[in-house]
Amino acid sequence: MLSRIPLTIISFLLYNAGIAGLFGGADPWPKQLFDVSMISGGVWSMTLADLMVVIALVFLFAEILKSTSTSTASIVDHMLSLVVFVLFLVEFLLVRGAATSLFFVLMVIALVDVMAGFTVSLRTASRDVNFG
C-alpha cells in the first residue's frame, strides 16, 4: 500500500513544513548548509533549497522506475501522482509562501512525474497489444 504513494508528496510536505517554520524561520530555504573549497579556488555552497531540489530529483527517479511496472495498481499510482501535481498547482496559485522559484521547480518535477508515468504506461501498453 505504501509503495503506491507518490514520493513527490514528500517534497510537497517538506516544503510546507519549511514555510510553517519547522526548519527555523519563515523562509529557511536560502539558509546555507555548508560550503566546500574547490581545487580551482572557487567555493561551492549548498543551501537548503538546493538540497530540496536534489531530494525531489531522487524521488522523481524512483517514481519513473515505479512507473515501468505494468500492474493494474500502476494506474492508481499515476492518478495519485496527478493529485499531487494538482496540489502543487493549487498551492502555487493560492498560497503566498508558495510563490517561490523553489516551489515552482518542485511543481515542475511533479508534472514531469505525471507525464513520465502516463507516457511510460502508454508505451508499454501499446507493446502488449497485438493487431492481426
Buried (B, 14 or more C-beta within 10 A) or exposed (E): EEEBEBBBBBBBEBBBEBBEEEBEEEBBBEBEEEEEEEEEEEEEEEBBBBBBBEBBBEBBEBBBEBBEBEEEEBEEBBBBBBBBBEBBBEBBEEEEBBEBEBBEBBBBBBBBBBEBBBEBBEEBEEEEEEEE
